[in-house]
Each structure stands twice: as C-alpha cells, then as structure tokens.
Amino acid sequence: MHILIIHQAFASLDESGGTRHYEFARLLAANGHPVTIIGSPVSYLTGVISGSDAEGSDQKTVSEGQKVENLTILRAKVYSAHHRSFFHRIIAFVTFMFSSFLLGIKVKDVDLVWGTSPPIFQGVTAWALARMKRVPFLLEIRDLWPLFAVAVGVLKNPILVGASEWLERNLYQRAEAVMINSPGFMDHVISRGARRVELIPNGSDPAMFDPGKDGGVFRAAHNLEGKFVVLYAGAHGISNDLEVVLESASLISNARIQIVLLGDGKEKRNLQDRAKELGLNNVIFLPPIPKSMIPEALAAADACLAILKPLPEYKTTYPNKVFDYMAAGRPAILAIDGVIREVVHEAGCGIFVEPGDPVALAKAIDQLAVDPARGRKMGLAGQEYLENHFSRAKIGKRLIQFLEELV
C-alpha cells in the first residue's frame, strides 16, 4: 500500500523537532509499503528554512548517509513568517493547506491519505485528497486543537473558536478512522463524532540511545564538566511554562547544578531576558539540534525535565520527550499531571512535581543532585520499561496492522 502523509511540521533525523512520522515512515518503507510525505521547508520549531526550499524536492538521503527505499519527502511552498504572531501563523497554515493539496494531486497510486493535526488545516487537505483519489482518509490527532489553544489563551475570539470547533467535528466525522497518540485523547475525539479511534501512542527508539554513555563531547563543548546537568529538550513556547524553571533556578543554591534549556520557540527571547533579570548563572540556553544529535545531549544529562502549564487539558498528553528520556536511561523530573504521570509512576523512572510550582521543582532537582545513584536507578528502570511497552518498533508493528486493516 502507498501512503501519503500531509504533515507541515515533519522533521527527519537531520532536522530539529519530533521525528515520530519519519521513524514510522521508515518502518513502513522497510516493510514494503511506499510512503510519500508532504511537509514544509520551514522548520515549525525555529521558523527558518530547513531541508530544501524548493517545491517538490526529493529528500531520500537522510542524516546517516543512507537512502531509504520507498520513502519520498516532498516540500510544499509556504509562508515563512509563522513565528511573528498568531495571525502570521494562521497565514502559514492556510498557505500550506493549499500548496500541499496542489502537490498532493501529483502523487499517483495512493492507497491511503494520512493527515495529522495540529495544525488542523492540513486535515482539510488530507480529506480533500482522499476524496479526490477515492481512498480512506486517516486523521491523526497529536494535540487537541482547538481545545489546547483556547485553554492557553492563544485562541480567544468566539467566532474563531466556534469555527475551529465546527471544523474539528467535521473532520472527525468524515475520517474513516481517527488515530491518537495518547489515551487521554480518547473521550474527547469520541465525543466529537469520531467513528473509529485507534491508539498508536508516542514512544521512542531505544536503539538510538546508549544509557551507558556519559556525553563527554557535549559536556566539553558547553563547559558542563563536573556539573549535575538537568536538561530540558524541546519547544520554548507559551505552553511549556519554562519561566517556572527559571524561578526554580533562582532558588537553587547547589553550585554543581546546571540547567540546560535546549531548543527554540516563540518565548525563547523572553526567557533569556528574564534569566538576565534574575542574574541566573546556573541556566544556559542552547539552540535546537537535529534528532540525530539528541542522544549525545541526553547522554550528557544527569536528569531530564518535562514541563507544561498547570492546565487540566494537558493531563491528557503523552509528551514525546518523556519517552526519549526513558530510552536514554535518564530520570525524568515531571511537571505534568495526568496520563504521562501514570507512565512515569508505573515505570519508576522519575519524580513528579506539581505543575506551576517552582519550589517543588527546585526541591526535586536538589534531591537527585545529592543522590545521583537514585537517579541512575530510575533511568535504567525507565529504559527497561520503554523497551517493553513503548519502543517505536513494537508500536510500529501495530501501526502497520492498523493501516492494512484500514486500506
């Protein structure tokens, strides 16, 4: 079966950002199922051009220098200033919706069209292409948009909220199946009219990581030798609540502790300004790196941080970074409640702190810094649990079975 994926924020291993879809596409291709992905040439995380800026570019060559047979990556032209404001972001979403549709028309002999949200507009593209090609339409929900946008205050206009919810319901109802990456999304998508819902959870590839490595190269490059490194790797956005991390850093007196914020996003400049105001010497900001370099960064960490704003809606999420932390054998400091807390508790791989509480976060960091053996034990427990329950290969087998059934 030939699968067409519409995904504006798609990233391969040599780009920064989540690589769930690249890893699944590579697995599908290795099992004889051709995959064509239409993504944006503009990085969703950084707002800069990544890969190629030419429409229809073929990016079969990947970071490890090998060619992936049966896998084609195309880049649709898109408005490139999506980091400037919410309005500019909407323009970028709409332009990709149309440009990816025009590019998708040219893709022949497709058996299934897979659209992923957010942004939800590319779900419209996937639905239209599926109907035109007379094949099943699969809608994947990675975040509950517009629910999250309303909860965090990004989407406020009642007319836009109503229109977004109407679009959401219509796509759920028109899809042959809705795929979710967290069990916390199940009730929401069913209540909006999804006919068939399949859980294909986030996870990680343990083969990419070596828990025994010490990340010496990364530590040397960033003057982290002798430090207890707490690493956050991911987006620096409104939802990520990283100002709480800065407040926690101001409460930490242990000079060995160094907090590393790795990544990019709309709030990064504000966070850097706030760190200067607080006079923080125990926080450093690093630019995003390709996924292929993430294992070295995580190897340099003594503990890893996952955090979101203290909103009830975020209790439904399975943040992908937590599974990478587990695969790397590093203990998680988790400032997110809900379903992901259940995973960390069951695995015994980290410490939960109440979201939005800088004092509790500082205390958890101090606890691991004075007892590194405890952290190592947690990390290895997480790695074992991930291999048994959330390895990308095992999840991928279920994905292939599900897609074959759908086609």
Protein Blocks (a to p, Z undefined) as FASTA:
>chain_A
ZZddddfkbccfkbgcdfklmmmmmmmmmnopacdddddfbdfklopaehjabehiacfb
cfkopacehiacddddddfklmmpmklmmmmmmmmmmmmmmmmmmpghiabdcdddddfk
lmmmmmmmmmmnopacddddfbdcfklmmmnomamblklmmmmmmmmmmmmmmpmbdcdf
bfklmmmmmmnopabdcdddddddfklpcfkbgolmmmmmnopghiacdddeddddfklo
mmmmmmmmmmpmblkbccddedddjklmmmmmmmmmnopakbccdddddfklmmmmmmmp
mbdcddddddfklmmpccfklmmmmmnopacddfbehjklmmmmmnopaccddehiaklm
mmmmmmmmmmmmlmmmmmmmmmmmmmmmmgfklmmmmmmmmmmmmZZ
